[in-house]
Amino acid sequence: MTLRALDLAAPAVRSLSPYIPGKPISELEREYGVTDSIKLASNENPLGPGPSARAAIQAAVGDLGLYPDGNGFALKQALMRHHRCSMESITLGNGSNELLVMIAEAFLTPAVSAVYSQYAFAIYAIATHATGAMKRAAPAHPEGHRMALGHDLDAMYKLVDADTRLVFIANPNNPTGTWLEAEPLRRFIESVPPHVLVVVDEAYRQYASVPNYPDVAEWVAEMPNLIVSRTFSKAYGLAGLRVGYALSSPEVADVLNRVRQAFNVNSLALAAAAAALDDEEHLARTVELNRAGMAQLQAAFARLQLRQYPSACNFLLVDCGKPAGPVYESLLRRGVIVRPVGGYGLPNHLRVTIGTAEQNERMIAGFREILQGS
Ligand SMILES: *Cc1c(COP(=O)(O)O)cnc(C)c1O
């Protein structure tokens, strides 16, 4: 007897395409027989965790025989100090990815819809699809716009109707690097009807030193339909531990906690995240390294005459001017992993994470050899 598992799956799951993550270094080295590779594909912090997070992880190892604190009390205390918010407004997640899935699970059904932008972070579509809800992707700003490929809030607003329950906004957005300014974003959240929750995903906010970038966490107290999601995976350098959090009204947090697994954040992650939050020195070093690396890469891509997009993140989107697949493959053979974004409908583009000066130089040398043969 053969088991046709796919036929047995829920209809929405049957048609779900899984997320394709950046290629891990170990996989590249296994498949291509290269060594000494670098990964500039998943927007990780090239410095890794800071010294206080490392120390907190070491100190927590002895307790690994016990279940973690399912309520995450100590991390929530640190977050309360950091955001001057109440315990009841915080929901912890196994990475912010899990929070996005929890939000979809809690608020979406096949009878309602979620709105997001074309070129928005892929997880919004996946999390929505899995619930069977309708997916409404608004056209992004066109080429030529000063925020080309970025979220067009007016276009998104037009897709909001009586059936809409969620709007996903990435600020700044991955894979485009684009961002939204405070005023239009505030007006958007204030103008959607009260049956619509707006999720503002701020995975890259620590890197966003752009004018009029909003501090949306400060709006939560006055906006009951706003959910902010943050992560320790990017600027805090803890991607491997999987921890993020959402800030919302206590009522929304109560709903999210009903779908949350009892021990969804592990004890090393809880300890490291609390320590990382207070390590402003490591964060400052991270942001400065990124600023310098962005200047280095922007100058290099300009010399290579590759079109690039403004970015408020720790990555750049570049247009190879031809199908990016062969460029990606050639970089892999040189031990450099970047991120193809064909799945986003950008077959000529690559997304490259900003690394250390040395890693950036190695990636640029690869581009130069591949595109100019020198
Ligand atoms: C990386 C990323 C996340 C998710 O990161 P986690 O590791 O799950 O916290 C969320 N949103 C965006 C836009 C991202 O790029």
The ligand as a Gaussian input file, in Angstrom:
#p B3LYP/6-31G(d) Opt

LIG

0 1
 C       14.744000      37.618000       9.343000
 C       13.397000      38.208000       9.368000
 C       12.434000      37.851000      10.325000
 C       12.460000      36.638000      11.170000
 O       13.496000      36.409000      11.929000
 P       13.447000      35.402000      13.139000
 O       14.802000      34.812000      13.113000
 O       12.371000      34.380000      12.930000
 O       13.174000      36.252000      14.331000
 C       11.226000      38.516000      10.361000
 N       10.963000      39.473000       9.467000
 C       11.832000      39.838000       8.532000
 C       11.455000      40.934000       7.601000
 C       13.067000      39.204000       8.435000
 O       13.909000      39.522000       7.448000

